[in-house]
Amino acid sequence: METGVRSHQGELFVHPLSNPGATGICPEMLEVAEECSRAGDFSLAAEIYSSQLADLQQPDRGLCLRKADSLARAGRVSEALDSYCTAASLGKLRPEELTLLVETIARTLREKELGILGQGKGSGSSSSGEDGAGSDGECCEDEELDLFSCRLCKCLLHEPTTAECGHTFCKRCLEEDSVRECVHCKQKLSSRDGLPNGRRLNVVLSGLLDKLFATESQARRLWVEGEVLWKNQSLPEALEKYNAAVDLVPSSGRLLYQRAELHMEMRNFSQAVQDASSLCRIKPLWTKAHCLKATALSKAGRNDEALQEYFLCVALKPDWTKVKLEAQKVLSELFSSVFENEDLPTPLHPLQGGLTTRLIKPPALLRSLRPLTQRPGSSSQDSEFSVTKSFPVDDSSSRLSAPCPSKSDHAAGEDSTKSLAGVLAALPAPPGGIKRKHSGDGPSAIFGPPAKLLRPDEASGIQKATVCGGRVVAAELMDSGDMECSLCMRLFYEPVATPCGHTFCLRCLERCLDHNSNCPLCKENLSEYLATRGYNKTLLMEEVLQRYLGDELMERKKIHEEEMKELSNLNQEVPIFVCTMAFPTIPCPLHVFEPRYRLMIRRSMETGTKQFGMCIADELKGFADYGCMLRVRDVKFFPDGRSVVDTIGVSRFKVLSHGQRDGYNTAKIEYLEDKKVEAEELVELLKMHDSVYEQANSWFTSLKDNMKSQILSHFGHLPSKDPDPQASPSGPAWCWWLLAVLPLENRAQLTILAMTSLKDRLIAIRRVLIFVTRKRPR
């Protein structure tokens, strides 16, 4: 016959009866007990199981386990331990049979000692910023990493390397084969095989980190060297590096964790326990630290202490299945160490044959379990650990095996006998009876939940002192001179890092690449970088500037904004492209290759005006006194820095004064507009407008097909006649189209462009049409 109850996780635990047909077992009562369990009345279920056991001549193991599970779920842990002990005396307890006991003890610890009742199951978070283990037992030491931490290894940046997206990581982290995209922006990263010389460290950031965190940087360097040696199985040499690193930064949690793991691999379990213990003091609610300590203790044969750490892990992270199973396994072994000792006969009943007289000095385990099972407000005398008088105990032997009791404890012992808690408290001591000591723990450290050891403010204080969190930058070490562009000799503004690892202001670098595709400092060829135009700002550098040099950056930004404001004034200092004739409304594609014009076009885009002036050359003045403003519609860049700029004419202007800026021409200008006419002059103007338009249309129609095709492909169709030729300040669009396609010299075109009378412009166009029509061969 088999029955079972479901745990809070929904798993069904079935404990088969040793003798289903035994006299005294009532199937109907067992069904009632199961109903009580399903209804949540576990105490009643336990009473029913107790009554069934009382009717048996010999205890039934399965029934004892059912009773134990019910008592555990009812929160009566010490009584549950008695039943588990009885079951263990009848047959070895398997780990899966201790699930409810482990969960109950961990839950009690979680709620009563850690003070995290009400948090979601398995949250594992704490006020210190720790995060519990995930489903695989992995966890994160610091959720909110320091500004100078690598987001891949979670440690201080070592050989900082800026990826093409602008985020910075350790060089060795970026070169891992598994890193295919940025963890920040998810941008795909190029493989190191695609880089001619591999990834380079960011020179400015590397120097800054060495200056701000000299000791930690040195420790990180030793740490990395140790990791490399470990990977190559040079374990003693690796340990030397780790030891040197720990000497420099003894409060680094991750460093201690790795050294403990290295000790484990070298089978130095005592040293691993020491490191893990130190780590647990630094990070009291880091579940992975306690798991490491538990594993080290278990490997060192200190299962009783290991069980404490496993319980704490499960308390912090209830859904950490792997650790829960380990706790069940260790607890099963502890039971077995009592009831399966080959040198001693196994009693039929846990306390028959004077079992307590054969138990040795109690470890810290059950001294830590005692407060977990006390009722709130109760004292040690009325703890649930002293509940039953059913089984006689030899007081003299008990006094020999236990620590010296207080008077109250002794009085309580005289009035009541020990329960199973006392039995488990008397688990065997370490081989040889040597009292355990390890760094900082003192003699056989008594378990104390971390929430009881440190107040929240104290815990946060320790966190700030650790290497991986809360780094403090000394104000006197942060010098704006360390953050200056080597090109403009000013504080970095929009800093970008080249593939060779050097940092410049974005606009300074672009200006240099206009002239030469090599790095201004190391002269490494940056043609590929120029081709991709991957000028992404170095975000870490920008954050450092904002956080630590905020006033200097504001001043630098103010200067930049003033420059942009000056550049965007399209009256006082208009950039002039000296090249060809341009007309309003007419497209003007440009091939830009000269460095000065690359800068000019880029500035017109940066200021947002997207405009510049176009003038023809003049031998005396440099460029003509009249021109046309062009608006940029599109820019296409080539890998070598050249570009094709699609522009269109906007408005005419007159040059008032000539100037220069950064190699290109500038001018102070005034815009030209046609003078409007009215009454009879307007009637006459309309007639002339229609007449010249028809004349122009006839001329274009009479052209040969190949000539028409060339004109159409470049300038498009002749614009339609305007209903109101004075609507635009520059006059009808068809006039400018015609001027662009007529075979006229630039000087003649310039003269017509400068006219502010539509009538005069129409007369000039008519004369040109008459001339080209007569000159055309028949």
HELIX and SHEET records of a PDB file:
HELIX    1   1 PRO A   27  ALA A   39  1                                  13    
HELIX    2   2 PHE A   42  ALA A   54  1                                  13    
HELIX    3   3 ARG A   61  ARG A   73  1                                  13    
HELIX    4   4 VAL A   77  LEU A   90  1                                  14    
HELIX    5   5 PRO A   95  LEU A   98  5                                   4    
HELIX    6   6 THR A   99  THR A  108  1                                  10    
HELIX    7   7 LEU A  109  GLU A  113  3                                   5    
HELIX    8   8 LYS A  171  LEU A  174  1                                   4    
HELIX    9   9 ARG A  192  GLY A  194  5                                   3    
HELIX   10  10 VAL A  203  LEU A  212  1                                  10    
HELIX   11  11 ALA A  214  LYS A  231  1                                  18    
HELIX   12  12 LEU A  235  LEU A  248  1                                  14    
HELIX   13  13 GLY A  253  GLU A  265  1                                  13    
HELIX   14  14 PHE A  269  ILE A  282  1                                  14    
HELIX   15  15 THR A  287  LYS A  299  1                                  13    
HELIX   16  16 ASN A  303  LEU A  316  1                                  14    
HELIX   17  17 THR A  321  PHE A  339  1                                  19    
HELIX   18  18 LEU A  355  ARG A  358  5                                   4    
HELIX   19  19 ALA A  364  LEU A  372  1                                   9    
HELIX   20  20 ASP A  395  SER A  401  1                                   7    
HELIX   21  21 LYS A  407  ASP A  415  1                                   9    
HELIX   22  22 LEU A  420  ALA A  425  1                                   6    
HELIX   23  23 PRO A  431  GLY A  433  5                                   3    
HELIX   24  24 PRO A  450  LEU A  453  1                                   4    
HELIX   25  25 PRO A  456  ALA A  465  1                                  10    
HELIX   26  26 ALA A  475  LEU A  477  5                                   3    
HELIX   27  27 SER A  480  MET A  483  5                                   4    
HELIX   28  28 LEU A  506  HIS A  515  1                                  10    
HELIX   29  29 SER A  527  THR A  532  1                                   6    
HELIX   30  30 LEU A  539  TYR A  548  1                                  10    
HELIX   31  31 GLY A  550  LEU A  567  1                                  18    
HELIX   32  32 PRO A  595  GLU A  606  1                                  12    
HELIX   33  33 ALA A  679  SER A  702  1                                  24    
HELIX   34  34 ASP A  705  PHE A  715  1                                  11    
HELIX   35  35 ALA A  733  VAL A  741  1                                   9    
HELIX   36  36 ASN A  746  ALA A  754  1                                   9    
HELIX   37  37 LEU A  758  LYS A  775  1                                  18    
SHEET    1   A 2 GLY A   4  ARG A   6  0                                        
SHEET    2   A 2 LEU A  12  VAL A  14 -1                                        
SHEET    1   B 2 PRO A 160  THR A 162  0                                        
SHEET    2   B 2 THR A 168  CYS A 170 -1                                        
SHEET    1   C 2 LYS A 437  HIS A 438  0                                        
SHEET    2   C 2 GLY A 442  PRO A 443 -1                                        
SHEET    1   D 2 PRO A 495  ALA A 497  0                                        
SHEET    2   D 2 THR A 503  CYS A 505 -1                                        
SHEET    1   E 6 LEU A 590  VAL A 592  0                                        
SHEET    2   E 6 SER A 643  ARG A 661 -1                                        
SHEET    3   E 6 TYR A 626  PHE A 637 -1                                        
SHEET    4   E 6 GLN A 611  CYS A 615 -1                                        
SHEET    5   E 6 VAL A 574  VAL A 578  1                                        
SHEET    6   E 6 TYR A 664  TYR A 671 -1                                        
SHEET    1   F 2 ALA A 617  ASP A 618  0                                        
SHEET    2   F 2 GLY A 622  PHE A 623 -1                                        
END                                                                             
